[in-house]
Amino acid sequence: MTETRAGFVALIGEPNAGKSTLLNRMVGAKVSIVTHKVQTTRARIRGIAIEGQSQIVFVDTPGIFRPRRRLDRSMVKAAWGGASDADIVVLLIEAHRGLTEGAQAIIDRLRDEMPRGKPVALAINKIDRVKAEVLLALAQKMNEAFPFAKTFMISAERGHGVDDLRDWLAAEVPEGPWFYPEDQIADLPMRMIAAEMTREKLTLRLHEELPYQLTVETEKWEDKPDGSTRIDQVVYVSREGHKGIVLGHGGETIKAIGTAARAEIAAFLDRKVHLFLQVKVRENWQEEAERYSEMGLDFKDGDA
């Protein structure tokens, strides 16, 4: 009988490198929110992919950047925590941006902090944006900067090269029993996945800084006898003025967000969903430990 394999793979990189898109592509379902805005992933979401006899558990870490606020510091600490705990690390960079200052800083820290022998692969993403010779030169430059176990050229959005990466990871994860049941695709509680889906709709709809000043929590979850689910969520904003923006004229904005979020949650759960959203002002939510635990982050990691 073929031995089963199972292991944790951390996807790291700068914000917007395509980590969440790659995770969703690997898992075959949307478990991590994807927007055009940077720093959208807050919690270390684990997506689970099965490849042959291997179970690959992806830790989608927040993008690594220079932290300014407590929330930023907690996110960066979570990212490096995810990398050091994993069996394999995959560094994702964008082909058209190349070896940026931020990517170089990540490589420097990998060199200093990763245990010897831990495989670190390089995935050059968004390859459709540059010519072949540029790609080859970038791959050479990156491998001179760090001894990567393997280099992959991918397009997470279109799926190019993703199968090769998944096959390699499946062969590299350690032998051992699977961590999760075969039909499970994420280890975040459904309440948190539903809150993340609503937060994605808010992020897409709202502009500038506001998405970073709000968070979404699922307050109540009730599975009804008729097979439907009622979900009550609260959108916390830090200022009274933000509340008006989130609600919109005559409540139009929050209504549109609720409709979009409800459709996505219903499709994910494969059942009818009744979603009720409230907007509340909590001026200092970014300084409240309880909000962090709801996001799967450690409040203490944000200490300066």
Short mmCIF file of the C-alpha atoms (twelve columns), coordinates in Angstrom:
data_MODEL
# 
_entry.id   MODEL 
# 
loop_
_atom_site.group_PDB 
_atom_site.id 
_atom_site.type_symbol 
_atom_site.label_atom_id 
_atom_site.label_alt_id 
_atom_site.label_comp_id 
_atom_site.label_asym_id 
_atom_site.label_seq_id 
_atom_site.Cartn_x 
_atom_site.Cartn_y 
_atom_site.Cartn_z 
_atom_site.pdbx_PDB_model_num 
ATOM 1   C CA . MET A 1   0.000   0.000  0.000   1 
ATOM 2   C CA . THR A 2   1.289   3.478  -0.864  1 
ATOM 3   C CA . GLU A 3   2.344   5.515  2.146   1 
ATOM 4   C CA . THR A 4   0.264   8.616  2.839   1 
ATOM 5   C CA . ARG A 5   1.997   11.961 3.173   1 
ATOM 6   C CA . ALA A 6   0.932   15.173 4.892   1 
ATOM 7   C CA . GLY A 7   2.603   18.471 5.578   1 
ATOM 8   C CA . PHE A 8   2.221   22.209 6.006   1 
ATOM 9   C CA . VAL A 9   3.254   24.597 3.246   1 
ATOM 10  C CA . ALA A 10  3.629   28.323 3.979   1 
ATOM 11  C CA . LEU A 11  3.059   30.770 1.140   1 
ATOM 12  C CA . ILE A 12  4.999   33.956 1.850   1 
ATOM 13  C CA . GLY A 13  5.679   37.124 -0.101  1 
ATOM 14  C CA . GLU A 14  4.951   40.808 -0.324  1 
ATOM 15  C CA . PRO A 15  1.349   42.039 -0.211  1 
ATOM 16  C CA . ASN A 16  -0.535  41.423 -3.466  1 
ATOM 17  C CA . ALA A 17  1.991   38.885 -4.798  1 
ATOM 18  C CA . GLY A 18  -0.898  36.491 -5.469  1 
ATOM 19  C CA . LYS A 19  -0.733  34.204 -2.424  1 
ATOM 20  C CA . SER A 20  -4.499  34.068 -1.841  1 
ATOM 21  C CA . THR A 21  -5.179  33.479 -5.553  1 
ATOM 22  C CA . LEU A 22  -2.644  30.624 -5.560  1 
ATOM 23  C CA . LEU A 23  -4.134  29.104 -2.405  1 
ATOM 24  C CA . ASN A 24  -7.652  29.168 -3.855  1 
ATOM 25  C CA . ARG A 25  -6.355  27.647 -7.120  1 
ATOM 26  C CA . MET A 26  -4.541  24.851 -5.252  1 
ATOM 27  C CA . VAL A 27  -7.530  24.014 -3.071  1 
ATOM 28  C CA . GLY A 28  -10.080 24.343 -5.882  1 
ATOM 29  C CA . ALA A 29  -12.376 26.553 -3.801  1 
ATOM 30  C CA . LYS A 30  -12.391 30.049 -2.423  1 
ATOM 31  C CA . VAL A 31  -11.045 29.881 1.127   1 
ATOM 32  C CA . SER A 32  -9.000  33.071 1.123   1 
ATOM 33  C CA . ILE A 33  -10.267 36.487 0.141   1 
ATOM 34  C CA . VAL A 34  -8.839  38.030 -2.989  1 
ATOM 35  C CA . THR A 35  -8.981  41.747 -3.727  1 
ATOM 36  C CA . HIS A 36  -6.885  44.259 -5.607  1 
ATOM 37  C CA . LYS A 37  -6.032  45.949 -2.306  1 
ATOM 38  C CA . VAL A 38  -2.893  44.999 -0.404  1 
ATOM 39  C CA . GLN A 39  -2.830  43.497 3.095   1 
ATOM 40  C CA . THR A 40  -6.227  41.833 2.778   1 
ATOM 41  C CA . THR A 41  -5.278  38.498 4.323   1 
ATOM 42  C CA . ARG A 42  -5.207  38.866 8.098   1 
ATOM 43  C CA . ALA A 43  -5.494  35.385 9.569   1 
ATOM 44  C CA . ARG A 44  -3.308  32.428 8.644   1 
ATOM 45  C CA . ILE A 45  -5.925  30.608 6.592   1 
ATOM 46  C CA . ARG A 46  -5.222  26.956 6.027   1 
ATOM 47  C CA . GLY A 47  -6.489  25.589 2.746   1 
ATOM 48  C CA . ILE A 48  -6.244  21.846 2.225   1 
ATOM 49  C CA . ALA A 49  -5.419  20.170 -1.096  1 
ATOM 50  C CA . ILE A 50  -5.276  16.453 -1.864  1 
ATOM 51  C CA . GLU A 51  -2.829  15.238 -4.511  1 
ATOM 52  C CA . GLY A 52  -2.662  11.436 -4.854  1 
ATOM 53  C CA . GLN A 53  -1.789  10.057 -1.407  1 
ATOM 54  C CA . SER A 54  -0.593  13.453 -0.155  1 
ATOM 55  C CA . GLN A 55  -2.486  16.008 1.876   1 
ATOM 56  C CA . ILE A 56  -0.995  19.496 1.461   1 
ATOM 57  C CA . VAL A 57  -2.091  21.990 4.103   1 
ATOM 58  C CA . PHE A 58  -1.460  25.554 2.922   1 
ATOM 59  C CA . VAL A 59  -0.832  28.316 5.407   1 
ATOM 60  C CA . ASP A 60  -1.736  31.526 3.597   1 
ATOM 61  C CA . THR A 61  0.182   34.138 5.537   1 
ATOM 62  C CA . PRO A 62  -0.460  37.889 5.484   1 
ATOM 63  C CA . GLY A 63  1.781   39.773 3.087   1 
ATOM 64  C CA . ILE A 64  5.106   40.763 4.610   1 
ATOM 65  C CA . PHE A 65  5.640   44.522 4.708   1 
ATOM 66  C CA . ARG A 66  6.999   47.210 7.028   1 
ATOM 67  C CA . PRO A 67  4.508   47.345 9.899   1 
ATOM 68  C CA . ARG A 68  3.200   50.650 11.233  1 
ATOM 69  C CA . ARG A 69  0.220   49.825 13.444  1 
ATOM 70  C CA . ARG A 70  -0.412  47.147 16.054  1 
ATOM 71  C CA . LEU A 71  -2.576  45.217 13.575  1 
ATOM 72  C CA . ASP A 72  0.242   45.380 10.994  1 
ATOM 73  C CA . ARG A 73  2.772   44.062 13.518  1 
ATOM 74  C CA . SER A 74  0.497   41.153 14.465  1 
ATOM 75  C CA . MET A 75  0.024   40.284 10.781  1 
ATOM 76  C CA . VAL A 76  3.753   40.275 10.012  1 
ATOM 77  C CA . LYS A 77  4.481   38.196 13.132  1 
ATOM 78  C CA . ALA A 78  1.790   35.724 12.001  1 
ATOM 79  C CA . ALA A 79  3.395   35.522 8.557   1 
ATOM 80  C CA . TRP A 80  6.834   34.608 9.909   1 
ATOM 81  C CA . GLY A 81  5.264   32.268 12.472  1 
ATOM 82  C CA . GLY A 82  3.530   30.446 9.624   1 
ATOM 83  C CA . ALA A 83  6.789   30.139 7.703   1 
ATOM 84  C CA . SER A 84  8.851   28.813 10.598  1 
ATOM 85  C CA . ASP A 85  6.183   26.247 11.592  1 
ATOM 86  C CA . ALA A 86  5.745   24.870 8.049   1 
ATOM 87  C CA . ASP A 87  7.471   21.856 6.474   1 
ATOM 88  C CA . ILE A 88  8.022   23.709 3.199   1 
ATOM 89  C CA . VAL A 89  8.081   27.421 2.365   1 
ATOM 90  C CA . VAL A 90  7.105   28.864 -1.012  1 
ATOM 91  C CA . LEU A 91  8.219   32.445 -1.698  1 
ATOM 92  C CA . LEU A 92  5.957   34.122 -4.232  1 
ATOM 93  C CA . ILE A 93  7.191   37.115 -6.238  1 
ATOM 94  C CA . GLU A 94  5.655   38.990 -9.152  1 
ATOM 95  C CA . ALA A 95  7.411   38.536 -12.507 1 
ATOM 96  C CA . HIS A 96  6.913   42.134 -13.636 1 
ATOM 97  C CA . ARG A 97  8.190   43.604 -10.353 1 
ATOM 98  C CA . GLY A 98  11.247  41.368 -10.077 1 
ATOM 99  C CA . LEU A 99  13.578  41.389 -7.087  1 
ATOM 100 C CA . THR A 100 12.128  44.331 -5.191  1 
ATOM 101 C CA . GLU A 101 13.470  45.838 -1.996  1 
ATOM 102 C CA . GLY A 102 10.687  44.057 -0.109  1 
ATOM 103 C CA . ALA A 103 11.482  40.675 -1.698  1 
ATOM 104 C CA . GLN A 104 15.184  41.165 -0.887  1 
ATOM 105 C CA . ALA A 105 14.292  41.875 2.767   1 
ATOM 106 C CA . ILE A 106 12.281  38.614 2.892   1 
ATOM 107 C CA . ILE A 107 15.210  36.671 1.368   1 
ATOM 108 C CA . ASP A 108 17.605  38.165 3.948   1 
ATOM 109 C CA . ARG A 109 15.321  37.087 6.759   1 
ATOM 110 C CA . LEU A 110 14.842  33.610 5.238   1 
ATOM 111 C CA . ARG A 111 18.607  33.220 5.201   1 
ATOM 112 C CA . ASP A 112 18.871  34.247 8.854   1 
ATOM 113 C CA . GLU A 113 15.817  32.514 10.311  1 
ATOM 114 C CA . MET A 114 14.936  29.380 8.335   1 
ATOM 115 C CA . PRO A 115 16.328  26.150 9.819   1 
ATOM 116 C CA . ARG A 116 18.936  24.477 7.606   1 
ATOM 117 C CA . GLY A 117 17.463  21.748 5.466   1 
ATOM 118 C CA . LYS A 118 13.969  23.254 5.286   1 
ATOM 119 C CA . PRO A 119 13.024  23.358 1.588   1 
ATOM 120 C CA . VAL A 120 12.240  26.848 0.280   1 
ATOM 121 C CA . ALA A 121 10.830  26.979 -3.261  1 
ATOM 122 C CA . LEU A 122 10.484  30.040 -5.459  1 
ATOM 123 C CA . ALA A 123 7.298   30.688 -7.421  1 
ATOM 124 C CA . ILE A 124 7.513   33.505 -9.959  1 
ATOM 125 C CA . ASN A 125 3.894   34.565 -10.459 1 
ATOM 126 C CA . LYS A 126 2.095   36.563 -13.186 1 
ATOM 127 C CA . ILE A 127 4.483   35.204 -15.848 1 
ATOM 128 C CA . ASP A 128 2.114   36.305 -18.628 1 
ATOM 129 C CA . ARG A 129 3.184   39.902 -17.951 1 
ATOM 130 C CA . VAL A 130 6.813   39.587 -19.067 1 
ATOM 131 C CA . LYS A 131 8.891   38.095 -21.906 1 
ATOM 132 C CA . ALA A 132 10.658  34.733 -21.551 1 
ATOM 133 C CA . GLU A 133 14.180  36.207 -21.449 1 
ATOM 134 C CA . VAL A 134 13.183  38.562 -18.605 1 
ATOM 135 C CA . LEU A 135 11.787  35.579 -16.689 1 
ATOM 136 C CA . LEU A 136 14.955  33.524 -17.121 1 
ATOM 137 C CA . ALA A 137 17.167  36.421 -16.031 1 
ATOM 138 C CA . LEU A 138 14.972  36.982 -12.960 1 
ATOM 139 C CA . ALA A 139 15.056  33.271 -12.031 1 
ATOM 140 C CA . GLN A 140 18.869  33.317 -12.250 1 
ATOM 141 C CA . LYS A 141 19.122  36.493 -10.167 1 
ATOM 142 C CA . MET A 142 16.800  35.090 -7.475  1 
ATOM 143 C CA . ASN A 143 18.714  31.812 -7.245  1 
ATOM 144 C CA . GLU A 144 21.969  33.708 -6.869  1 
ATOM 145 C CA . ALA A 145 20.376  35.598 -3.967  1 
ATOM 146 C CA . PHE A 146 19.116  32.437 -2.195  1 
ATOM 147 C CA . PRO A 147 19.591  28.657 -2.645  1 
ATOM 148 C CA . PHE A 148 15.996  27.762 -3.590  1 
ATOM 149 C CA . ALA A 149 15.179  24.045 -3.665  1 
ATOM 150 C CA . LYS A 150 13.192  24.520 -6.884  1 
ATOM 151 C CA . THR A 151 11.916  27.370 -9.069  1 
ATOM 152 C CA . PHE A 152 8.457   27.444 -10.629 1 
ATOM 153 C CA . MET A 153 7.051   29.810 -13.253 1 
ATOM 154 C CA . ILE A 154 3.330   30.206 -12.652 1 
ATOM 155 C CA . SER A 155 0.202   32.217 -13.263 1 
ATOM 156 C CA . ALA A 156 -1.960  31.671 -10.183 1 
ATOM 157 C CA . GLU A 157 -4.865  33.465 -11.834 1 
ATOM 158 C CA . ARG A 158 -4.834  31.366 -15.013 1 
ATOM 159 C CA . GLY A 159 -3.516  28.150 -13.493 1 
ATOM 160 C CA . HIS A 160 -0.323  27.893 -15.611 1 
ATOM 161 C CA . GLY A 161 2.412   25.916 -13.839 1 
ATOM 162 C CA . VAL A 162 0.303   25.396 -10.703 1 
ATOM 163 C CA . ASP A 163 -0.040  21.630 -11.252 1 
ATOM 164 C CA . ASP A 164 3.761   21.247 -11.419 1 
ATOM 165 C CA . LEU A 165 4.117   23.098 -8.124  1 
ATOM 166 C CA . ARG A 166 1.383   21.002 -6.475  1 
ATOM 167 C CA . ASP A 167 2.966   17.719 -7.729  1 
ATOM 168 C CA . TRP A 168 6.343   18.755 -6.328  1 
ATOM 169 C CA . LEU A 169 4.844   19.732 -2.965  1 
ATOM 170 C CA . ALA A 170 2.923   16.438 -2.804  1 
ATOM 171 C CA . ALA A 171 6.196   14.520 -3.211  1 
ATOM 172 C CA . GLU A 172 8.093   16.739 -0.728  1 
ATOM 173 C CA . VAL A 173 5.731   16.730 2.277   1 
ATOM 174 C CA . PRO A 174 6.711   14.203 4.987   1 
ATOM 175 C CA . GLU A 175 5.324   10.682 5.135   1 
ATOM 176 C CA . GLY A 176 2.590   10.327 7.728   1 
ATOM 177 C CA . PRO A 177 -1.166  10.221 8.324   1 
ATOM 178 C CA . TRP A 178 -3.430  12.978 7.028   1 
ATOM 179 C CA . PHE A 179 -4.269  15.800 9.438   1 
ATOM 180 C CA . TYR A 180 -7.816  16.450 8.216   1 
ATOM 181 C CA . PRO A 181 -10.781 14.491 6.826   1 
ATOM 182 C CA . GLU A 182 -10.712 14.064 3.043   1 
ATOM 183 C CA . ASP A 183 -13.696 16.365 2.415   1 
ATOM 184 C CA . GLN A 184 -12.402 19.279 4.496   1 
ATOM 185 C CA . ILE A 185 -10.895 22.183 2.561   1 
ATOM 186 C CA . ALA A 186 -10.093 24.687 5.339   1 
ATOM 187 C CA . ASP A 187 -9.612  24.638 9.079   1 
ATOM 188 C CA . LEU A 188 -11.037 28.083 9.747   1 
ATOM 189 C CA . PRO A 189 -14.417 27.955 11.472  1 
ATOM 190 C CA . MET A 190 -17.272 28.611 9.040   1 
ATOM 191 C CA . ARG A 191 -18.181 31.696 11.075  1 
ATOM 192 C CA . MET A 192 -14.796 33.203 10.249  1 
ATOM 193 C CA . ILE A 193 -14.877 32.239 6.556   1 
ATOM 194 C CA . ALA A 194 -18.322 33.878 6.264   1 
ATOM 195 C CA . ALA A 195 -17.002 37.044 7.989   1 
ATOM 196 C CA . GLU A 196 -14.014 37.119 5.599   1 
ATOM 197 C CA . MET A 197 -16.341 36.844 2.594   1 
ATOM 198 C CA . THR A 198 -18.330 39.857 3.799   1 
ATOM 199 C CA . ARG A 199 -15.096 41.760 4.474   1 
ATOM 200 C CA . GLU A 200 -13.989 41.058 0.908   1 
ATOM 201 C CA . LYS A 201 -17.182 42.641 -0.457  1 
ATOM 202 C CA . LEU A 202 -16.638 45.685 1.789   1 
ATOM 203 C CA . THR A 203 -13.027 45.976 0.614   1 
ATOM 204 C CA . LEU A 204 -14.020 45.825 -3.041  1 
ATOM 205 C CA . ARG A 205 -16.792 48.384 -2.618  1 
ATOM 206 C CA . LEU A 206 -15.095 50.943 -0.378  1 
ATOM 207 C CA . HIS A 207 -12.105 53.105 -1.141  1 
ATOM 208 C CA . GLU A 208 -8.699  54.117 0.183   1 
ATOM 209 C CA . GLU A 209 -7.896  53.564 3.868   1 
ATOM 210 C CA . LEU A 210 -11.385 52.639 5.047   1 
ATOM 211 C CA . PRO A 211 -11.129 48.851 4.515   1 
ATOM 212 C CA . TYR A 212 -8.164  48.751 6.915   1 
ATOM 213 C CA . GLN A 213 -10.208 50.618 9.540   1 
ATOM 214 C CA . LEU A 214 -12.946 47.993 9.698   1 
ATOM 215 C CA . THR A 215 -13.434 44.370 10.642  1 
ATOM 216 C CA . VAL A 216 -16.326 41.919 10.394  1 
ATOM 217 C CA . GLU A 217 -17.431 39.424 13.035  1 
ATOM 218 C CA . THR A 218 -20.105 36.746 12.902  1 
ATOM 219 C CA . GLU A 219 -22.161 37.258 16.052  1 
ATOM 220 C CA . LYS A 220 -24.813 34.574 15.559  1 
ATOM 221 C CA . TRP A 221 -25.107 31.476 13.400  1 
ATOM 222 C CA . GLU A 222 -28.321 29.500 13.333  1 
ATOM 223 C CA . ASP A 223 -29.003 26.457 11.166  1 
ATOM 224 C CA . LYS A 224 -32.777 26.381 10.588  1 
ATOM 225 C CA . PRO A 225 -34.998 23.251 10.421  1 
ATOM 226 C CA . ASP A 226 -35.753 24.023 6.740   1 
ATOM 227 C CA . GLY A 227 -32.058 23.583 5.840   1 
ATOM 228 C CA . SER A 228 -31.291 27.308 5.553   1 
ATOM 229 C CA . THR A 229 -28.891 29.275 7.770   1 
ATOM 230 C CA . ARG A 230 -29.348 32.641 9.459   1 
ATOM 231 C CA . ILE A 231 -26.134 34.586 9.944   1 
ATOM 232 C CA . ASP A 232 -25.881 37.840 11.924  1 
ATOM 233 C CA . GLN A 233 -22.707 39.842 11.397  1 
ATOM 234 C CA . VAL A 234 -21.367 43.114 12.772  1 
ATOM 235 C CA . VAL A 235 -19.160 45.451 10.768  1 
ATOM 236 C CA . TYR A 236 -16.995 47.374 13.253  1 
ATOM 237 C CA . VAL A 237 -15.679 50.750 12.103  1 
ATOM 238 C CA . SER A 238 -13.446 53.099 14.052  1 
ATOM 239 C CA . ARG A 239 -15.256 56.412 13.390  1 
ATOM 240 C CA . GLU A 240 -18.807 57.699 13.170  1 
ATOM 241 C CA . GLY A 241 -18.028 59.169 9.732   1 
ATOM 242 C CA . HIS A 242 -16.998 55.718 8.478   1 
ATOM 243 C CA . LYS A 243 -20.361 54.307 9.525   1 
ATOM 244 C CA . GLY A 244 -22.137 56.669 7.129   1 
ATOM 245 C CA . ILE A 245 -19.836 55.645 4.269   1 
ATOM 246 C CA . VAL A 246 -20.397 51.922 4.908   1 
ATOM 247 C CA . LEU A 247 -24.176 52.373 5.140   1 
ATOM 248 C CA . GLY A 248 -24.368 54.611 2.057   1 
ATOM 249 C CA . HIS A 249 -27.256 56.846 1.012   1 
ATOM 250 C CA . GLY A 250 -30.458 55.337 2.386   1 
ATOM 251 C CA . GLY A 251 -28.526 52.190 3.346   1 
ATOM 252 C CA . GLU A 252 -27.814 51.372 -0.317  1 
ATOM 253 C CA . THR A 253 -24.121 50.497 0.102   1 
ATOM 254 C CA . ILE A 254 -24.520 48.034 2.970   1 
ATOM 255 C CA . LYS A 255 -27.537 46.497 1.213   1 
ATOM 256 C CA . ALA A 256 -25.504 45.856 -1.958  1 
ATOM 257 C CA . ILE A 257 -22.620 44.458 0.100   1 
ATOM 258 C CA . GLY A 258 -25.017 42.193 2.006   1 
ATOM 259 C CA . THR A 259 -26.565 40.888 -1.217  1 
ATOM 260 C CA . ALA A 260 -23.159 40.067 -2.739  1 
ATOM 261 C CA . ALA A 261 -21.851 38.467 0.474   1 
ATOM 262 C CA . ARG A 262 -25.018 36.431 0.986   1 
ATOM 263 C CA . ALA A 263 -24.796 34.995 -2.549  1 
ATOM 264 C CA . GLU A 264 -21.169 33.969 -2.062  1 
ATOM 265 C CA . ILE A 265 -21.702 32.443 1.393   1 
ATOM 266 C CA . ALA A 266 -24.766 30.551 0.120   1 
ATOM 267 C CA . ALA A 267 -22.775 29.154 -2.819  1 
ATOM 268 C CA . PHE A 268 -19.950 28.120 -0.470  1 
ATOM 269 C CA . LEU A 269 -22.321 26.417 2.006   1 
ATOM 270 C CA . ASP A 270 -24.565 25.083 -0.774  1 
ATOM 271 C CA . ARG A 271 -27.706 26.179 1.051   1 
ATOM 272 C CA . LYS A 272 -30.005 29.173 1.411   1 
ATOM 273 C CA . VAL A 273 -28.580 31.901 3.630   1 
ATOM 274 C CA . HIS A 274 -30.305 34.781 5.440   1 
ATOM 275 C CA . LEU A 275 -27.601 37.374 6.155   1 
ATOM 276 C CA . PHE A 276 -28.162 40.334 8.481   1 
ATOM 277 C CA . LEU A 277 -25.515 43.045 8.740   1 
ATOM 278 C CA . GLN A 278 -25.172 45.741 11.396  1 
ATOM 279 C CA . VAL A 279 -22.617 48.556 11.407  1 
ATOM 280 C CA . LYS A 280 -21.233 49.618 14.791  1 
ATOM 281 C CA . VAL A 281 -18.665 52.232 15.778  1 
ATOM 282 C CA . ARG A 282 -15.863 50.978 18.051  1 
ATOM 283 C CA . GLU A 283 -13.200 53.663 18.044  1 
ATOM 284 C CA . ASN A 284 -10.412 51.488 19.419  1 
ATOM 285 C CA . TRP A 285 -11.211 48.077 17.943  1 
ATOM 286 C CA . GLN A 286 -7.627  47.831 16.664  1 
ATOM 287 C CA . GLU A 287 -6.478  47.949 20.300  1 
ATOM 288 C CA . GLU A 288 -8.889  45.275 21.613  1 
ATOM 289 C CA . ALA A 289 -7.518  41.766 22.201  1 
ATOM 290 C CA . GLU A 290 -10.924 40.189 21.521  1 
ATOM 291 C CA . ARG A 291 -11.028 41.524 17.936  1 
ATOM 292 C CA . TYR A 292 -7.611  39.944 17.257  1 
ATOM 293 C CA . SER A 293 -8.611  36.507 18.511  1 
ATOM 294 C CA . GLU A 294 -11.654 36.695 16.196  1 
ATOM 295 C CA . MET A 295 -9.203  37.186 13.303  1 
ATOM 296 C CA . GLY A 296 -6.947  34.342 14.421  1 
ATOM 297 C CA . LEU A 297 -4.134  36.760 15.346  1 
ATOM 298 C CA . ASP A 298 -2.267  37.195 18.613  1 
ATOM 299 C CA . PHE A 299 -2.846  40.623 20.199  1 
ATOM 300 C CA . LYS A 300 0.516   40.464 22.019  1 
ATOM 301 C CA . ASP A 301 2.360   40.046 18.705  1 
ATOM 302 C CA . GLY A 302 1.424   43.647 17.939  1 
ATOM 303 C CA . ASP A 303 3.349   45.036 20.911  1 
ATOM 304 C CA . ALA A 304 5.913   47.514 19.659  1 
# 
